Amino acid sequence: MLVMVDETDQVVGWAGLSSYRARACYDGIADFSIYLDRSVRGQGLGKQLLQALLKEAEARGFWKVLSRIFTFNHSSLALCEACGFRQVGVYEKHACLEGRWLDCAIVERLFANNQPT
């Protein structure tokens, strides 16, 4: 997990990796999450944080990183695209938030140096 703090040492962002699935056939694939406090959004910090997380994922030997993003979250989708992710599909009615079922875009990024053989 990476944590971003402001000048007063308050946490304003974090990014983390987790195993995609427990089965051995999915080894080398990581699921990622990222969050930025509203007070620091739009300053390029999300890109810095995600790039640092991707560097860490690649160093740990992951060959693919993926996530799911609400389809209406254009900022997060643009961030992922700017960091080399591609959208590979949409899960319909994948998450229930505040009583509404929402669709999630599936994004992935592959690391050429760590590709399985």
C-alpha positions in Angstrom: 0.0 0.0 0.0 1.2 3.5 -0.9 0.0 6.5 1.2 0.1 10.1 0.2 0.1 12.8 2.9 -0.1 16.5 2.8 2.2 19.1 4.5 0.4 18.5 7.8 0.9 14.7 7.6 -2.8 14.1 6.9 -3.5 11.2 4.6 -4.9 12.6 1.3 -4.6 9.5 -0.9 -3.7 5.9 -1.0 -3.2 3.1 -3.6 -3.0 -0.6 -3.0 -2.6 -3.9 -4.7 -4.2 -7.2 -3.8 -4.2 -10.6 -5.3 -6.8 -11.0 -8.1 -7.9 -14.5 -7.1 -6.5 -17.2 -4.8 -6.2 -19.9 -7.5 -2.7 -20.5 -8.8 -3.8 -20.0 -12.4 -4.2 -16.3 -11.6 -0.7 -15.8 -10.1 0.9 -12.6 -11.4 -2.4 -10.7 -11.7 -3.1 -7.9 -9.2 -6.2 -5.9 -8.5 -5.7 -2.3 -7.6 -7.6 0.4 -5.8 -6.8 4.1 -5.6 -8.4 7.0 -3.6 -7.7 10.7 -3.5 -9.4 13.1 -1.1 -11.5 15.7 -2.9 -9.3 18.5 -1.6 -6.3 17.3 -3.8 -8.0 16.1 -6.9 -7.2 17.7 -10.2 -3.6 18.4 -9.3 -1.9 15.4 -11.0 -1.4 13.6 -7.7 -3.5 10.7 -8.8 -1.3 10.1 -11.8 1.9 10.2 -9.6 0.3 7.8 -7.1 -0.9 5.3 -9.8 2.5 5.4 -11.6 4.3 4.7 -8.4 1.9 1.8 -7.7 2.4 0.4 -11.2 6.2 0.6 -10.7 5.8 -1.4 -7.5 3.5 -3.9 -9.1 6.0 -4.5 -11.9 8.9 -4.8 -9.4 7.0 -7.4 -7.5 6.7 -9.5 -10.7 3.0 -8.9 -11.6 2.4 -9.2 -15.3 -1.1 -7.7 -15.2 -2.9 -5.1 -13.1 -6.7 -4.6 -13.3 -9.6 -2.8 -11.6 -13.2 -2.0 -12.0 -14.4 1.6 -12.2 -17.9 3.0 -12.2 -18.7 3.8 -15.8 -19.7 7.4 -14.9 -16.3 8.0 -13.1 -14.8 9.8 -16.1 -11.8 11.2 -14.1 -10.7 7.7 -13.0 -11.2 6.2 -16.4 -9.1 9.1 -17.9 -6.4 8.6 -15.2 -6.2 4.9 -16.1 -6.0 5.6 -19.8 -3.2 8.1 -19.2 -1.3 5.5 -17.3 -1.5 2.9 -20.0 -4.7 1.0 -19.1 -7.2 -0.1 -21.6 -10.9 -0.8 -21.1 -11.7 -4.4 -21.8 -15.4 -4.6 -20.9 -18.2 -3.6 -18.7 -19.8 -5.5 -15.8 -23.5 -4.7 -15.8 -25.1 -4.0 -12.4 -21.9 -5.0 -10.7 -22.0 -2.8 -7.5 -24.9 -1.6 -5.4 -24.2 1.9 -4.1 -26.8 3.9 -2.1 -29.5 1.5 -3.3 -28.6 1.8 -7.0 -27.1 -1.0 -9.1 -24.2 0.5 -11.1 -22.2 -0.7 -14.1 -18.4 -1.0 -13.8 -15.8 -0.7 -16.6 -13.0 -3.3 -16.4 -9.6 -1.8 -17.0 -6.3 -3.7 -17.4 -2.6 -2.9 -17.9 -0.1 -5.5 -18.9 3.7 -5.3 -18.3 5.7 -6.4 -21.3 8.7 -7.4 -19.2 6.8 -9.8 -16.9 4.6 -11.6 -19.5 4.0 -15.3 -18.8 5.5 -17.7 -21.2 
